[in-house]
């Protein structure tokens, strides 16, 4: 053991050139109680510290505690190890390559300003062992400036039983971060489960790849990112791949969850492509919050769920119960295989895809340039006043609902919008399509296309809502083809189908398939559908919208 003293400005140290320390118990390097009472084990060459029946513990005190090497560093501990700040910092560092094996490892920020706890390597970094726990310093009642817990190195390989990272509570003078940061090369992270929680203020909790290599994260039991209840807008929880490289996230037993309970940001992002393989995905902001929850890729994005039965919300949910955003976004091609192909060989998979909720208050969105989506069922639902739920593509969109219905439903709040909105669109549903306006004023539900639109289903129900202006609509600027029984029920809000150069209905659809009370006007090969008004009663408040149609 190397222990600092009680006197101020004292130093306890071991400092050879090349160093090998062997122990049959704990190895402890601890700063003393005196101000700036330093304890350190340093080597100007290589360093090996090995204990066969204990841990390696570096603990700050009134002064800092340090294990440092200029050359390669090898640390082996069978027991519980720790790097913990107190009034001062605690560090394990090397200017070269670092290998650290541990029974368990805790890295904890301290109670004094600048009481960082960190493990760093200027070369490659490999950490393997049991549970890995990172905790920032400070509490909401007693925040601490720069009491961070950090692991940083190059070409990182970090593996453990469970990883739990909990952000600290810093001040405006300095955040108390919890970071696992790769500085160059590729980053590989693996554990049975990975949980990242925020602090309440001035804190970032995250796994960051700042290198030019790929980022691969495996959390067999699940990967979950959360902000604490009421977290401020200066907090965030992130997994970030900065380069234009592939980010891969994989789980087996548990799912991938992003939950925002505060005002900050919860996000997983890639500057390149992104691949997600997991039983279920849940992207949520909680009611009463203003923050965002976002899963995004600048490049191509592929999300494959395998079976969402373990989640009460289904295989994929994107819902902003708060007034912020819950989004899944791709800057290029997006493929969502929701329990697909699993649902083609098993009837017990969940397969639900949900965007929004009757209680949604913000923007719930799945967006990309080009989209390909497979699911068992598909719901786009808006909720409270001014909420919007949408599946949006600035290019081509292909949707296949294999064993259920596609529902697009307006909400109870006023000025809400539920929509599916690409340029060119091809939708095939092995069930029914239900487009239903809401009960609020201007609670619109629509499937729209700025180009060509092809829609096939058993029955296509377009049902106006009970609120004024709560329109239900299918519209296309270009060629429109609808295959299936088309049933329009205007109610108060109105029901509308319009197409561009040609709007064709299958033989199963005709004026006779419209529900009583709706009006079909065919004039000069034009179709107009409004409420119970007669065609000659057109006005600004009750327009007849017409588009070419042929039966």
Phi, psi and omega in degrees: 000141176240111189238129175290163184263186180269347179278154180286146173059036177258159182225129169244125187206157167238125189215066174278184174281287173260142193224133171226119178242126179240136182218156176247033179191197181292143169252119185235129173239113190225129175297149182281177180280341179285156179299128180057036176271095191273144170231133184205148172239112187230152178221135176273359176235226179276159183219129175230124176234123185223130173234132184265353183210050181174194182240173174251119187235124178241114192230123176289158175223227170294334174239175185279162176234139189212134161243123188215143177224144173276334178256198180298145185234127179237119179239129180227124179218129179276340183258197181283127179246159181207149169231112190223125173284161173226247170286335181232179189279162174224133187216144162241126187212155172212148175273002181231220182273149184228132173231126183225115173250141189213154171288313168207161184215126174244132176239117192226124174294157188263202185253350181254156178301129181081012183275063180289142169244123185210152173236118186226152176219132175281343174256209179289154184226125179229118178237127180221145177163213181273224182295139177240114186240119176246130184222126176283157180276165178090159175231165177303326181280332181225074181291156183229134178286126171055048174254064188272161171236118192222137166239123184218138178189193184241147183045058188289137165231111184235123179221145180199176180290298174228143176243124178231116181244127182233119183295153178272192178230099182267197180229175179295344178276346179174127179292154170251097189267160167230111191224137165246109194233124174261126188268333178202162180076203181265159179235128179233119183237133179214138178198166173293321177211147180230122179232127178241120179241146180278166160274189181264340183200146176044063185203141169237131174245125184190166170243119187236130170252108179258006180273175181270001178267179181285160175245123179235123181232122179241121174235092190306317181272001178132155174235117187229130179241130185218144163258148180287160180301124177079015179302141183287169181285000174260019175247154175205155172232123189218145159242122189226131171246104191286324186283168177277056181237175184281133170251125181239127178236126185224138172221162179241294184283321179252182185253197175246119184230134173237116184231122179252120179249013184216212185254356182273209184234137169242123187208150165235125186218152175226136174284352177234225179278163181218132178233126180237127177228116191196157176299321180206159177232131180226111181245111192217141161246139185277156180302141179085002182256165179241355184279178184242155171228119191222131170246117190215156174218135175289332180256214180290146182229125177236124178239121180238113172262150186251329177181108184271019182296336179284350181249131178292341182265002177097188187283326174213123177231136175230104187217126174260091173290330173279182184273358177276210185245141165237109191227147162241123190224144172225139177273006181215237182269136181237128177236121178246107177256092187271105186050039179232128015270008184307322183290346177280345180241354180217136180270355186263358176287157184283293174076007180283136172240121185231129174240113181090191184189161176296339179256010180294145180234347183242211179261113175254120194211138164244122186220150179193176170284297175244139185233137169230121187230128171241134175206169177275314170225164186212122179232128170243113190226127174257168189224261188282172186309131177068012176281156179220133177233128188206154170241114195231135179226135176267007177225234181264149182226129176234122181237129175234118175252113198270335186208048180176203186255157167253118182242130173236114193228130173287164186256186178275341179279161178279151176056048177252158181218124170245125187206155165243122197215090173251189166276285175260143192220135174224113182240126175234123183236123175273059184175213182251156170252127179238112178248112193229121174294160185269185179267346177280167176289130182057041177267086192270142171233131185205151168243114188232153177219132176275000179223232181278141181227124175234122183229128179229130176201168175297305177226138177247106181262121176243108192234116177295154182275178180273348178270153178297130180077008182274072186288144167245131189211149164237121183223149176214141175280324181260206180301131182236127177231123179243123180244116181140172177288119182261117180240120180246127179234106189290319188050215181280319188285332180100150178231137188215138169231122178224144177228177183264246187300327178206127175243110185246138176251146177294167182300335181285349182252139180199178177299330181290342180274358176282140179292154179301136179106337176274158185242126175252118179247118177245107180223123183055043179061033179247143179248127175232133183226122179223204178281208187284003180292154176282156182302331183276006179260022182297137177206179178298325181278343184218066186284151169259115180270130186236146173211154181301143178210145171224142180260000000 
